[in-house]
Amino acid sequence: MSLFHFGKKKEEKKKSCCCIEKNCTSAPVTPSTNGKITSIQVLGAGCKSCHEQYENTKKAVQKMGISVEVEYITNMEQVMAYGVMRMPAIVVNGQVVSMGKVLKTADVEKLLHKLGF
């Protein structure tokens, strides 16, 4: 009996990503609040990059005229509850929409528009 299996490897279907980045690691997001943002959090460890993401996200929200306060969460228990393994991360309406990369203000705006907000 052979230990090797020869043949075509099953191709995995790529999930569509909600992010604007090509190598995004976040899950697809479907806004569940009829196109209205009810909460935005930036998850981070308190480092320079995470703080920069927080500031960029606040600027994007302000420029778009969204009346939601952006929260900055550094509590690792809360971060892990979202399943985030790479920071900074952005969470919109309770779902992770970006992680592992600092997005510029314009990129955050594009991401929110792409999500339908």
C-alpha positions in Angstrom: 0.0 0.0 0.0 1.4 3.4 -1.0 1.8 6.2 1.5 1.6 8.8 -1.2 -1.5 10.0 -3.1 -0.9 11.1 -6.6 -3.2 13.2 -8.5 -4.6 16.7 -8.6 -4.7 18.6 -5.3 -8.2 19.9 -4.6 -8.2 23.6 -5.2 -9.4 25.7 -2.3 -11.9 28.4 -3.1 -10.7 31.8 -2.0 -13.2 33.7 0.1 -13.9 37.2 -1.0 -12.3 39.7 1.3 -13.7 42.8 2.6 -10.4 44.6 2.8 -8.8 46.7 0.1 -5.5 45.0 0.6 -4.5 42.1 -1.7 -3.1 40.0 1.1 -5.9 40.6 3.6 -6.4 38.1 6.4 -9.7 39.2 7.6 -13.1 37.5 7.1 -15.7 38.7 4.7 -18.1 41.1 6.3 -21.7 41.7 5.5 -23.1 44.8 7.2 -25.9 43.6 9.5 -27.3 47.0 10.5 -28.9 48.1 7.2 -25.9 50.1 6.1 -25.5 52.0 9.4 -22.3 51.9 11.4 -23.1 51.4 15.1 -19.6 50.8 16.4 -16.0 51.0 15.3 -13.0 49.7 17.3 -9.3 49.8 16.6 -7.6 46.8 18.3 -4.0 47.1 19.2 -1.2 46.6 21.7 -0.6 50.3 22.4 2.3 50.5 20.0 3.1 53.3 17.6 1.5 51.5 14.6 -1.6 50.7 16.5 -2.0 54.2 17.7 -1.4 55.5 14.1 -4.2 53.2 12.9 -6.5 54.6 15.6 -5.8 58.2 14.5 -6.2 57.4 10.8 -9.5 55.7 11.6 -10.8 58.7 13.6 -9.8 61.0 10.8 -11.6 58.9 8.2 -14.8 58.7 10.3 -14.7 62.5 10.8 -14.2 63.1 7.1 -17.1 60.9 6.2 -19.4 62.6 8.7 -20.1 59.3 10.6 -21.4 60.1 14.1 -19.8 57.1 15.8 -17.0 57.4 18.4 -14.0 55.2 17.5 -12.8 53.1 20.4 -9.2 52.1 21.0 -9.0 48.7 22.6 -5.7 47.5 24.0 -7.0 44.9 26.5 -5.6 41.6 25.2 -8.5 39.6 26.4 -10.9 41.8 24.4 -8.6 41.6 21.4 -8.4 37.8 21.5 -12.2 37.6 21.8 -12.3 38.9 18.2 -9.8 36.2 17.1 -7.3 38.8 16.0 -3.8 37.4 15.9 -2.1 40.4 14.0 -2.5 44.0 15.0 -3.6 46.6 14.4 -7.1 45.6 13.5 -10.3 47.5 12.7 -13.7 46.2 13.9 -16.9 47.6 12.4 -20.2 46.6 13.9 -18.6 43.7 15.8 -16.8 42.2 12.8 -13.1 42.3 12.0 -12.7 44.1 8.7 -8.9 44.6 8.6 -5.9 43.3 10.5 -2.2 43.2 10.4 -1.6 46.5 8.5 -1.8 50.2 9.2 -4.3 51.7 6.7 -4.0 55.3 5.7 -7.0 57.6 6.3 -8.0 57.4 2.6 -7.8 53.6 2.7 -10.0 53.4 5.8 -12.6 55.6 3.9 -12.4 53.2 0.9 -12.8 50.2 3.2 -15.9 51.7 4.8 -17.4 52.6 1.4 -16.7 49.1 0.1 -18.6 47.7 3.1 -21.6 49.8 2.0 -21.3 52.6 4.5 
